[in-house]
Every structure is written in C-alpha cells, then in structure tokens.
C-alpha cells in the first residue's frame, strides 16, 4: 500500500489530513467530498415521484444528480477502505459480525422503521411510495427490491457486500482488483433483475473498487488532482451537459467516472481553503443519509395539509425540504448522542 501523498500535503496541508486517534489520520478532503455527496443526495430526495407541473427544471436537475452521486459515494467508501487497509489477522467470523453490526443492522432497522412510519402516517397525511400491506412492504424490503421501502438506505447493504469481497478476495488476492474493476464496468451496462438488491450492488461495484485501488495509491491520486484537476472538472461538465441531450448508458457511465476526479478535486480545493460548510455535512453524513428521507417525508406530508407544492410554492418546498433533510438529522444525532450513546455509533 502506498503512503499518503507528500507533495500534495506540503502544498495543501489542510486538504489532506487532520490529527486522529487511530493509526491513520483523518482525511479532510474525503470528509469534504462526503459533504458534497450528501448535499446532492438530499436535493435529489426532495421529490421521490411526480414532479409538480411546470417544474421540469427540477426533474432535469435530479436526473443529472442521479447519474453520478451514488457512484461517487461508492468511490469514497472504497477509497477509505483501500487507504485504511485490512487486518489480515482478524478472523472471518469476527470481520463479518462487525460489518453486519455496522451496516446490515441499521439497514434493516431503518427499513422496518420506514415501513412502520409509512403504514401509520399514510392514514393521516400524504406519504410517497406506499404499498398494499405489511407483507408487500416486507417482500419489497427483503426480496423483490425494485419496490423496496428502504431504497433510500440501500447503500448500507451494498457496502456490506463490497466489504466482504474486499476482505475475502482483494486482501488475499490483490491482483484480482483490476479484474473486479473491469467486471464491474461491464456490469454497469447489463440489466439485472431486482432481487436482493442485486441490480444496485452489481451496477455500482466498479466505483467502489476503483476507490479501493486509488485509496491504496493516495499519493498518485493527489498528484493527479494537483496537476489535472481543472481538466477533470471541465471534462465532467462537458459530459454532464452531453448526457442531457444523449440518453445513452455509456454516456451515463462516462459521467459517473468523470465525476470521481472532478468532485474529489473540488473537495480537495475546498478543504485547502478551510471551507466549513461541506466539511460540516461530511462529518454528519451517516446521520443525514439515514434520516433525511424520513424528515423530508414527514415535513412534506404535514405541509401538504396546509398548502400543496404546485406553482410557485414548489420553490419554497425545495428550499425548506433541503434544509430539513440536512439539518434535522444532525439535530437527531446530537439528541441520540446525549440520550442513548450506545445507539449513536450506528449513525456516525
């Protein structure tokens, strides 16, 4: 594994590391990148189904965001894992148990919480994506996952699967990593049935393992961003623009791949400038990810009792729901940390 970059750190110390108690320093550029990603997630969650008439601009914005925001998140997850490495002495059972506790437990817990919330609040207010009963909800959560009530947190399930592949394939057989990336890129272009989230897991695997590869070569990535960062931004902008006119899967893949260096470069520059905004959201990413749709859904449902979001009201809803999706989960995390510290580790 390559050490952290020297040249980039010397030029932009604040963008690279901050002191931490563990064996690795905290990566401020990655925290900032997570902040960028989670803001995009929340903006995309404001509308889950039909956009109000006359507001096609939001649909275009959401379509653009969905081309790259989850691939970028997967890249960041893989990057952190590749940078940190893996303890080969840890037993397989312990590794699986730790990852299941950290990822699968909150995934299914929030899935069940979302189901309960939909069933209760749909009797009172407007609720998106409802189903016909408990069995239909459970089938969607566990089996036919194209209609899962937990699609807003499927990342946790995918991250668990990728962690297993990393530990039991990449760590003992590091030369398999390029093959996994190549296979993953092919799978982005293949339609897979939505059983057990297989379509989502396979479609995003390449980005996770690209992150692992680059995380193991942090110095190389830092030098690349230092010398070619603005070119990456220009390429990303050009491809994103082209994707608005050409609905082609390969263009979509190109956008997702170009977003990796472009957004990572933006995060590095922001971290070097001591930008507090995205760094703040980055450090609360898990809480925002887990709670944002719940918070948005509740505020939207009760808001509709007062005024629908047709016409100019939609602009107000976009702003309010985005702020709710970002800040209310932070408040929830702070309350949980104070009242039930053992539960707080699942949302950090």
C-alpha positions in Angstrom: 0.0 0.0 0.0 1.4 3.4 -0.9 1.8 6.0 1.8 -0.2 9.3 1.8 0.9 11.9 -0.7 3.9 14.1 0.2 3.9 16.8 -2.4 0.1 17.5 -2.2 0.2 17.6 1.6 3.1 20.1 1.5 1.1 22.4 -0.8 -2.3 22.0 0.8 -1.9 20.5 4.3 -5.5 21.2 5.5 -6.9 19.5 2.5 -5.3 16.2 3.2 -5.1 15.2 6.8 -6.1 16.2 10.3 -4.9 14.6 13.6 -6.8 11.5 14.6 -6.5 8.9 17.4 -6.3 5.9 15.1 -3.4 4.6 13.1 -4.4 6.7 10.1 -5.0 10.4 10.1 -8.5 11.7 9.2 -8.8 12.8 5.6 -10.3 16.2 5.3 -10.7 16.0 1.6 -12.7 12.8 1.9 -14.9 14.3 4.7 -15.5 17.4 2.5 -16.2 15.1 -0.5 -18.8 13.2 1.6 -20.4 16.6 2.4 -20.7 17.4 -1.3 -22.2 14.0 -2.0 -24.7 14.1 0.8 -26.0 17.5 -0.2 -26.6 16.1 -3.7 -28.4 13.2 -2.1 -30.8 15.4 -0.1 -31.5 17.7 -3.1 -32.4 14.6 -5.1 -34.7 13.3 -2.4 -37.0 16.4 -2.3 -39.3 14.7 -4.9 -39.5 10.9 -4.9 -42.2 10.5 -7.6 -44.1 13.0 -9.7 -42.6 16.5 -10.1 -45.2 19.3 -10.0 -46.4 20.6 -13.3 -44.3 23.4 -14.7 -41.1 22.4 -12.8 -39.3 20.3 -15.3 -36.1 22.1 -14.2 -36.1 20.0 -11.0 -36.5 16.7 -13.0 -33.6 17.7 -15.2 -31.5 18.5 -12.0 -32.5 15.2 -10.3 -31.7 13.2 -13.4 -28.3 14.8 -13.7 -27.5 14.2 -10.0 -28.6 10.6 -10.2 -26.0 9.9 -13.0 -23.1 10.3 -10.6 -23.9 10.9 -6.9 -24.1 7.3 -5.8 -21.2 6.2 -7.9 -19.2 8.9 -6.2 -20.3 7.8 -2.7 -19.3 4.2 -3.6 -15.9 5.5 -4.7 -15.4 7.3 -1.4 -16.3 4.2 0.6 -13.9 2.1 -1.4 -11.2 4.8 -1.1 -11.4 4.9 2.7 -11.2 1.1 2.9 -8.3 0.9 0.4 -6.5 3.7 2.3 -7.0 2.1 5.7 -6.3 -1.5 4.6 -7.4 -4.6 6.4 -6.1 -6.5 9.4 -5.3 -10.0 8.0 -5.1 -11.4 11.5 -8.8 -10.7 12.1 -10.9 -13.9 11.9 -13.5 -14.2 9.2 -16.4 -14.6 11.7 -15.4 -11.5 13.6 -15.0 -9.5 10.4 -18.4 -10.5 9.1 -20.0 -9.9 12.5 -18.5 -6.4 12.8 -19.6 -5.4 9.3 -23.1 -6.8 9.8 -23.4 -4.9 13.0 -22.2 -1.7 11.5 -24.1 -1.9 8.1 -26.7 -4.6 7.9 -28.3 -3.9 11.3 -29.0 -0.2 10.7 -30.1 -1.1 7.1 -32.8 -3.5 8.2 -33.7 -1.5 11.3 -34.3 1.6 9.2 -36.2 -0.4 6.6 -38.6 -1.6 9.3 -38.8 1.9 10.8 -39.7 3.3 7.4 -42.3 0.6 6.9 -43.9 1.3 10.2 -43.9 5.1 9.5 -45.5 4.7 6.1 -48.2 2.4 7.5 -49.0 4.8 10.3 -48.7 8.2 8.7 -50.3 7.2 5.4 -53.6 7.2 7.4 -53.1 10.8 8.3 -51.1 12.6 5.7 -49.7 12.2 2.1 -47.0 9.5 2.0 -44.9 8.6 -1.1 -44.4 5.1 -2.3 -47.0 3.3 -0.2 -47.9 -0.4 -0.7 -50.9 -2.6 -0.1 -49.9 -4.1 3.3 -47.2 -5.3 5.6 -46.4 -8.4 3.5 -46.0 -6.3 0.4 -43.6 -4.0 2.3 -41.6 -6.9 3.7 -41.4 -8.6 0.3 -40.1 -5.3 -1.1 -37.6 -4.9 1.7 -36.1 -8.4 1.5 -36.9 -10.0 -1.9 -38.3 -8.0 -4.8 -36.3 -4.9 -4.0 -37.3 -2.8 -7.0 -40.1 -1.6 -4.7 -38.2 -1.7 -1.5 -39.3 0.9 1.1 -35.6 1.2 2.1 -34.2 2.3 -1.3 -33.1 5.5 0.4 -30.6 3.4 2.5 -29.7 0.6 0.2 -26.1 1.9 0.2 -25.5 0.2 3.6 -26.5 -3.2 2.2 -24.2 -2.7 -0.8 -21.3 -1.6 1.3 -21.6 -4.8 3.4 -21.4 -6.9 0.2 -18.4 -4.9 -1.1 -16.6 -5.2 2.3 -16.9 -9.0 2.1 -15.5 -9.1 -1.4 -12.6 -6.8 -0.3 -11.7 -8.9 2.7 -12.0 -12.3 1.2 -10.9 -11.6 -2.4 -8.9 -8.4 -2.7 -6.9 -8.7 0.5 -5.7 -12.3 -0.1 -5.5 -11.9 -3.9 -4.6 -8.2 -4.6 -4.1 -8.9 -8.3 -7.8 -9.6 -8.6 -8.6 -6.0 -8.0 -8.2 -4.8 -11.7 -10.3 -7.8 -12.8 -13.1 -6.8 -10.3 -13.0 -3.2 -11.7 -13.2 -4.4 -15.3 -16.0 -6.8 -14.5 -17.8 -4.1 -12.6 -17.6 -1.7 -15.5 -19.2 -4.4 -17.8 -22.0 -4.9 -15.3 -22.9 -1.3 -15.4 -24.2 -1.9 -18.9 -26.2 -5.1 -18.1 -29.7 -5.2 -16.8 -30.1 -7.4 -13.7 -33.3 -8.4 -12.0 -34.1 -6.5 -8.8 -33.8 -9.4 -6.4 -32.0 -8.9 -3.1 -30.7 -5.6 -4.4 -28.6 -7.4 -6.9 -29.2 -4.7 -9.6 -27.9 -1.9 -7.4 -25.0 -3.9 -5.9 -23.7 -5.0 -9.3 -24.3 -1.7 -11.0 -22.1 0.2 -8.5 -19.4 -2.3 -7.7 -16.9 -0.9 -10.2 -16.9 2.5 -8.5 -16.3 1.0 -5.1 -13.3 -1.0 -6.3 -11.9 2.0 -8.2 -12.0 3.7 -4.9 -10.1 0.9 -3.2 -7.4 1.0 -5.9 -7.0 4.7 -5.7 -7.1 4.7 -1.9 -4.2 2.3 -1.9 -2.4 4.9 -4.1 -3.3 8.1 -2.4 -0.1 9.8 -3.3 -0.7 9.1 -7.0 -4.3 10.4 -6.8 -3.2 13.6 -5.0 -0.5 14.3 -7.7 -3.1 13.6 -10.4 -5.6 16.0 -8.9 -2.9 18.6 -8.4 -1.8 18.6 -12.0 -5.0 17.7 -13.9 -7.8 18.7 -11.5 -9.3 21.6 -13.6 -9.1 19.4 -16.7 -11.2 16.8 -14.8 -13.7 19.4 -13.9 -14.0 20.6 -17.5 -14.4 17.0 -18.8 -17.1 16.2 -16.2 -19.0 19.4 -17.0 -18.9 18.6 -20.8 -20.0 15.0 -20.3 -22.8 16.0 -17.9 -24.0 18.5 -20.5 -23.9 15.9 -23.3 -25.8 13.5 -21.1 -28.8 15.9 -21.0 -29.1 15.6 -24.8 -27.9 12.0 -25.4 -29.7 9.4 -23.2 -27.1 6.7 -23.7 -25.9 4.3 -20.9 -22.3 4.7 -22.0 -22.5 8.5 -21.7 -24.0 7.9 -18.2 -21.1 5.7 -17.3 -18.6 8.3 -18.6 -20.3 11.0 -16.4 -20.1 8.8 -13.3 -16.4 8.0 -13.9 -15.5 11.7 -14.7 -17.3 12.8 -11.5 -14.7 10.9 -9.4 -11.7 13.1 -10.1 -13.7 16.3 -10.6 -15.6 16.1 -7.3 -12.6 14.8 -5.4 -10.6 17.8 -6.8 -13.3 20.2 -5.8 -13.3 18.7 -2.3 -9.5 19.0 -2.0 -9.6 22.7 -3.0 -12.5 23.4 -0.6 -10.7 21.6 2.3 -7.5 23.5 1.5 -9.5 26.8 1.8 -10.8 25.6 5.2 -14.4 25.6 3.9 -16.6 24.8 6.9 -19.9 24.0 5.1 -19.3 20.8 3.2 -16.9 19.6 5.9 -19.6 20.0 8.5 -22.1 18.0 6.4 -19.4 15.4 5.7 -18.9 14.7 9.3 -22.6 14.1 9.8 -23.0 12.1 6.5 -24.3 8.9 8.1 -27.0 10.6 10.2 -28.1 12.7 7.2 -28.1 9.6 4.9 -30.2 7.6 7.4 -32.7 10.2 8.4 -33.1 12.7 5.5 -35.9 10.9 3.7 -37.8 10.4 6.9 -37.5 14.0 7.9 -38.4 15.2 4.3 -41.3 12.9 4.1 -42.8 14.0 7.5 -42.4 17.7 6.8 -43.8 17.3 3.2 -46.8 15.2 4.4 -47.9 17.7 7.1 -47.0 20.6 4.8 -49.4 19.3 2.2 -52.2 19.7 4.8 -51.6 23.4 4.7 -50.6 24.1 1.1 -49.7 21.8 -1.9 -46.5 22.4 -3.7 -48.0 23.4 -7.1 -46.9 26.6 -8.8 -44.5 28.9 -7.0 -45.0 27.1 -3.7 -42.7 24.4 -5.1 -39.7 26.7 -4.9 -40.3 27.2 -1.2 -40.7 23.5 -0.7 -37.4 22.8 -2.4 -35.5 25.1 -0.1 -37.3 24.1 3.1 -37.2 20.4 2.4 -33.5 20.6 1.5 -32.7 22.4 4.8 -34.9 20.0 6.7 -33.1 17.0 5.1 -29.7 18.4 6.0 -30.1 19.9 9.5 -32.9 17.9 11.2 -30.8 14.6 11.0 -27.9 16.5 12.6 -30.2 17.5 15.5 -31.4 13.9 15.8 -27.9 12.6 16.0 -27.0 15.1 18.7 -30.0 14.2 20.7 -29.3 10.4 20.4 -25.7 11.0 21.4 -26.9 12.7 24.5 -29.7 10.3 25.5 -28.5 6.9 24.2 -24.8 7.0 23.4 -24.6 3.2 22.6 -27.0 3.8 19.7 -25.1 6.8 18.4 -22.3 4.7 17.0 -24.7 3.5 14.3 -25.3 7.0 12.9 -21.7 8.3 13.0 
